[in-house]
Amino acid sequence: ETSMEDAEMIHELGRSLTKQNTADNPITLNSVTPGDEFDFNSLSQTSHLILSTSSCFGYAPANLSQFTHQLLLASETNPGCLSHLRHAVWGNGDERWFDTYMNVPRVLDVLLEKAGSKRFYARGERGEPHAPTGASEVMVEDWAMGMWNSLEQTVNTNTDDADADVAWDALWEYEPSRRHDRMTQWTLEDLVTKDGVLEGPPSEFARPDEGYWKLLEDLKRAEEQQKLVLTERRAAAAARRR
C-alpha cells in the first residue's frame, strides 16, 4: 500500500467514526489532498492536520517536496507560527533501506512541532511498536482507529493544550523500535539542491531573510555555471569529431 492509499483509508474511517457538524461533535473533514496540490496557506484555517507519508532515500517523495520546503522554511524562520494547529503523522517505510528508514515521517513530525503545532496522537509507523494501540507491529487501520478516537475526544472535551501535547517518541513508550529510532534532518540548502526552488512564493507563515534569498541566488548561479561547463564540453567533443 502507498501513503496515498493509506490516507484514503484513514479518511474513510474518519468519516464512518465521526459525527460531522453536530453540536456533540463539531468535526468537519476536508478531502484527502496530495502533497503537491496542498495549499500550505490553508493551514491558517485548519485546526488538525493528518499527514501520511513515506520516504524516498531519506527525503520527501516528489509529491511532498514543496510541502516539506514550506514547512522547513516556516519552522526555521518563524518558529511557533503554527501554534493554532494540532497534528498526527502516519509513516510508511521499507526496512530494506535501513539507514533512512522512516526518516521523512519522523522529521516532518519534528518540524511541525518546531513550527508550533501540537501532536495530539503518537506518530504511527507501519510495522513498528505503537504504545497507544498496544500493537507490536502497528498497521494503518489500528493506528487510524486510535487517532480518530483521540481527536474526537480532544474536540469534544476541549482538552487543554498541555494534555494534548504528546511526545515525539511516545509510540515507543513500552517497546523500542524494531529497526532504529534515528532520523537525519535536512537543511534548506539540502532541499533546494535536491528538489529545486519553491514553485510559488514562501507561505504566509515564513519569514525568509536575506540569507535564504542569497542561498537561492548562489545555487542558481552554480547551476548556470554547471550548464555552461557542460555546454562547453559538448562543443569541444563535437569539434574533435570533425
Disulfide bonds with the S-S distance in Angstrom:
none
